């Protein structure tokens, strides 16, 4: 699986996924300050799943009907932020191909996967 980490996604997630052998491009490294629409377009072009903490991606995918290779929305309160990298790795390893073409919401102790 290939991922595109939005700038709202903590870099600890990028490092954790890269350490586990996943192909992860960070928006901050390739197109800093890109608009959300450009991030979605880049992800589709490169067949990558977007990793984000920005709820606006839900509006882009559902409200605007933009094509998407998949989105993983991370919703963790401040006190649980340190567990995000581990949670993402667990979800990616356990759910695998189910994440492609889906809108996935990861929260502490909760996972929702909805096909796009």
Buried (B, 14 or more C-beta within 10 A) or exposed (E): BBBBBBBBBBEBBBEBBBEEEBEBBBBBEEBEEBEBEEBBBBBBEEEBBBBBBBEBBBEBBBEEEBEBBBBBBBBBEEEEBEEBBEBBBEBBEEBEEEBBBBBBBBBEEEBEBEEB
